[in-house]
């Protein structure tokens, strides 16, 4: 592999780059304990700041304008074009918070409530980076509607997960954390009350979709709201009771539980979720679509819906990873 003429300097430590290498790859090769998760420029866990050097648009894609102006970038997708001085200096608008409550929604899913020390503005469905006192970072989608200093997250309990297992320890209640964000393109558009909404997710990808649905209902959305939640079996549909009740209360909300195998329960769909979205919705071309969950599902569903006529500009997706390397 050929050498690159460029060098990054992380808080005083020089790291010569290898050709084609990202900043994150170089830091990990040098033995630096860098924070990361998705490695695709989506979760923003690897956010760093450049104090010198050029930043490409790709290295700042999805960041707020204030972060871009201050030189922040995503280490996992940043391939330097010249020498860079970088640091892990946190953004000025990070918000202090505390873990207020942790409630079981299922055997492997908890509802985590965080109270911020200052007002926190976001759009329903966006995500934040939650930072533990020791600096460990994980991205979680917000499941509740905006309006107060409370943020709620659906968190899957990963075996050996450093963050998720910490969250369920009794002494975690009251622990100080930091909230960074918000970010993400899966958020409620309040100025489109006549667009049908198609919200489809797997696993805890339901979390942001639930927030979007609740915000749409709160804002008086008139058109149909379809919520598809898929899991391997009925036990994985951890919000089934709540969504069934909400659909009974709200005339234009339609809840579609999906299991990979036939559950034998009335009202349940079975099979892969992505083809069901096209077969179950009469006119997907006219929907505003939100997809969250397993990346393979998100990619397949986006492709199927586009081929069925849904404009790509009306398909929004924030995929998350649950591999062992990115355990929560």
C-alpha angles and dihedrals in degrees: 000000000000122000124249120227090224130095130192120208113208111197091324098322113114116219118185110216127233117224112280093006123143122227090249093051091050093049093049091047088053091054096252114150095233122177117241142141122166099028088206103089094258111101099044092217090129095056113152136166127240115212092181136012135056124294122208120220089246091060091057101037112140096013122128115258091246090058093047092052090051093053100255119153143168110262095202094064101028113110105181120232093194140003115308138197109209138177141182092236107151120237117264092239097060108131125222115228144160135229102252103176144353119201129182114241094171138347090279104024130071134185108229119198119200124187116208123217092223135028112289120202122205143140120251109269100026123124136227137201111248113208122201122215090260092053099258109148133202132169119234131178118236112242102186130073122260120263114093143033093275124102122188128198135185104223124190113219106234119199104254091002107161095210103031094048090047091053093061096050110110093232091057091078106100094017117145116245137167125237119210123188148341108235141149139089096241098094135127117269104213097192097066107072093152099054115099109238121223111192114181129172146155126222114334088350081094090075100080091036090057089052092050092048093050092048092048090052092046092051093051100255107190105193125076118288113206118194117191117186119182132193138156092259141357092273089064091060090086096171096045096116094046095046092046090053093046091051089052090053099043115056098206097045115098119188119201115189113199131193126183091231125042106272095192089228119131115253094020122124121211135206134044113340101223099067091042091062090064097039097046100044114070098211114016089167090077098046132105100224130208120186125187135166138042110031093227090055092046093051094046094045093048090052094046094048093047091050089050090057106267107141112244089232089066096051115088126183141177109183122196133199127229100179120134090253090059098036114162 
